[in-house]
Each structure stands twice: as C-alpha cells, then as structure tokens.
Amino acid sequence: MRIRDALYAIALLLCDNAYGEEPRQDEVSASSPAAKPGRWPLAAKNKDILIKRYQGGVLLIGDSIAAKWPRDLQQRYFGAPFINLGMGGDTTSNVIWRLPYYDLNEAAAPAIVIIIGTNNLHRDGAKEIADGIETIVRKVGQAAPKSQIVVCEILPRGPGGTSYDSAIGEVNTLINARAASDGYKVLKAHDAIRDHEDRQSLYADPVHINSHGYVVLSELLTALISSNHPA
C-alpha cells in the first residue's frame, strides 16, 4: 500500500513538472507574459467585472500610477468613472499576461490609456521596456480596434528616489518615435511634471504623484482625447 502511494505521488509530481509553472517575471523578457505569485492572478482576472460596470468610459490599464488615478478627477474631467484596470507593482510582462482575460472590445472605450514601464526600470533596458509597451499596444489594438490607444510617457521620479533619468528619457524617446507607425497617441506627461513650477508638490512619494499631479495628467489627457474627437 505504501509503495503504491509513493508511486502515485511521484506520478503527480511528474505531471506537474510536465505542465510546468507560470514563468516568474524575473525569468522572462519585458515583451513576454508573466504572472506574479499569490492571489495576484485571481485579482487580475476579477478586474474584468469593471468592463461591464463602467462600459463606455475611458479605460486605463497599467501599474499603480494608473490604479491611483483619483475617482473625483475622473468624474470632473471626463464625466464618468474610468474602467480602471491598473494594478500596483505591475510590469509590462504582468499586463501582457492579464490582457487575454479582458474583453476590451466590449468596453467600448473611446480611449484606452496605457500607463506602464516604471516598474521595469530596475531590471530591463530602455529598448526592452519600449518593446514591452509596443507588445501591449499591438495586443490592445487587436482586441479593441475602434478605441484610440494612448501611451503615457514614463513619469520622472519624485524627490528622494532613484532617478533613472537616463533610462526614462530613452524609453520615452522610443515611445514617441514609434507612435505614428504603431498607431497610438502619446500622453506627454514627463516634461509637464518635470518642468512644473513646484514639482515637489506633485508627488506623494518618490514614485507616485498625488492628486495635484493627477490634475496635470487629467488636463493633458482631456486635451488629447478632445483633439481626436472634435465637436
């Protein structure tokens, strides 16, 4: 009996190994899908309920900078809540992993805004990050061909944090250079934040902007969307 149980356990282990595990995000390129451990995959998949709940609104997908966009500013500047698919800590690989679980065409979003890349800076080069963003753009375009795609430049880091200024500049240069051929608009947020007369007042911490910073982004995004949909 014990021998049979042992053989059964070995067979299960071999089956598990045959199917493999989800690749860790530190094991894949910025253009390949990767899940995070723990409850993240379930939480990521469950965000699809927001698509039906806020259908027809602007859709955000990306990291915590997307996730933290204040609800009152969404209403004030855009007249309705966003379909906010932002998740804290996400890299380009995490967003690529999540995309198949969302019916972006059903969202009927006038614009799909991609805010991603800052969490890749510590491990990926500028071209790799830009390639990851380009992969997201391509997949979003295939899933929602009627929606305008907007890519937000990577924001400068706030006071007290690791700057990554050179890498951020290189990624943003590539984002802008590829926009026309890849069919997206660029939310030119980097310089608007960096050159603000009181830049420090726009940050909640070295990575995240506060409500004042989101006012800057809201004004830029409103103007960009309006320019694509004139009255």
N, C-alpha and C positions, 0 to 999 in steps of 0.2 A: 504493500500500500504506500509506504513512504517513497519507494523508488518511482512508482507511478506519479505521485505528487511532484517529485523532484523533476521528472521528465516534462510534466505539464508546465511547471514554472519556467523551465528552460525554453520550451516551445513558445510560451508567451513572450519571453524576453527577446527571442529571435524575431518574432513577428513585429514587435515594437521597433526593433532596430531596422527591420526591412522597410517599414513605412517611413521611418525617420522622424525627427522632431522639427518643429519650426526653427528656421535659422535665427540665431541671435543677431541683433542689429550690428554688433561689432564684428560679425563674420561675413557681412555682405557689403556690396558697393552701395553708394548713395542712390543708384538707379534701380536697385532690386528690392523686392518686398521683404519686410522683416517685422515680426511681432515682438512686443515686449512681454515679459513674463507676468504671472499672477492673473489678476482679474481684468487686466487691460483689454485682452481680445473681446471678452464679453461686453465690457463697457463700450468699446469701439463699435461693435456690431449694433448695440442697442440705440446708438445715436440715430439710426435710420428712422425712428419714430418722429424725429423733428421735421423730416421732409414733408410728411402729410400735414403735420400740425401747423407749419408755417409756410405752406406751399405758396409760391409766387413771390416770396421775399428774396432779398439778396442772400446768397449762400456764401458762407465763409468755410474754408477748410484749411487746417494747418495746426500750429502749435498753440502754446498758452497765450501768445500775443493775439491770436485770433479768438481764443476762448474767452479772454478777459474783456473783450470789447463791451463797454457798458450798455446795458439794455435801454437806459433813458436816451442815450445818444442815437441808438438805432431808431427809436421812435421819432426823435426830434428831427433828425436829418433825412431819414428815409421813409418815414410814415408807417413803419411796421417792423416787428421784430425780425432779425436775421434768422435764417436756417444756419445755426452756428454749430459746425462740426469740428471746431477746434478742440484739441486735447493737449494738456500740459506735457511738456517734455518730448513731443514728437519730433522725429527727424523726417527727412524725405522718404526714407525706407518705410517708416511706420505709416505715412499717408498712402504710399503706394500699396501697402498691404491692406489698408482699410477700404480703398476705393471700390472694389468689387461688391462690397456689401451695401452700397448705397445706389438707389435709383435716381441718379442726378437728372435724368430727363423728366421724370415725374415731378421734380422740384419746381419746374417751370420758372427758374430764377432768371431775372433779367441780366444778372451778372453773378459770376462765380469768382470769388476772390481767394487767391492762394497766398497764404502767409506762412512761409516755411523756410528753413535753412539755418537759422541761428544756432540750433542745437547740433548741427553738423560741424560747426566751425572747429571744434576741438579735435576732430578725427579725420576730416576729409579735406582735400584740396579744393581750390576755387572751381576748377573745371568739373570736378566730380559733383560738387554741390549744384552747380548750374545744370549739369546733365540730369541730376535727380529731379530738379524742378521742371526741366524740359519733359521728362518722362511723365510727370504728373499732369502737365499741360496737355500732352498728347492724349492721355487716357481720359481726362476730363472732357476734352473736345470730342472724342469719340462717343462718350456717354451722353453728352448734352450739347449737340451741335447747334442748337438755337440760342444758347446762352453766351453772352460776352464773357470772355475769360480775362481776368485782371490778375497780374502777378505783382505783389508788393515787394519793393526792394527790401533787402535785409536792413534793419534799423541799426544805427550806431549804438554801441553800448553806452550805458549811463556812467556817471561818475563813480569811481571806486571799483570798477570791474575790469576784467581782462579786455582790452580794447578790440583786438582782432581787426584793427582799422584797415590794414593792407588787404587781408583776405576778403573782408566785406566789400571793399572797393572793387576788387577783381570780380567777385560774384556779380555785383550789381552792373558792372560794365558788360559782362556776358549776358545778363538778363535783358538789358536794353538793346544789345546788338542783335539778339535773336528774336526780338518781339515781332518785327514785321514779317519775317519768314515763317514764324510759328503761329501767327495769327492771334496774338494777345496784346493787351494794353498793359502798360507799366504804371503802377502807383508809385510816383516818385517821392517817396516818403523820407528817404535817407537824408537828403540835404535840407529838407524842410524842418526836420527835427534837429539836425546837427547845427544849423545856422540860426536857430531860433534865438531871439534876444535873451531869453532866460532858459537855456536848455536844461539846466539842473531841475527846474521846476516841473519839467515834463515827465520825470522818472519816479517810479515807486521804489525801484531798486536798480542795481546795475544792468539788469536785462530787460525789465518790464517798464513800459510807460504807464503813467497814471491817467486819470480822466482828462487832464489838460492835454496830454499827448494824444489821446484818442479824439479830442476835438480837432486837432491838426489833421489826423488821418481822415476823420469824417468829412471835413471840408474838402480835402483833396479828392476823396472817393466820390462825393456828391458831384463835384465839378466834372470828373472823368466820366461818370455814368451819364450825366446830362449832355455832355458833348457827343456821346454816341447815340443818344435818343433825343434829338432836338424836338421842341414843342411844335 
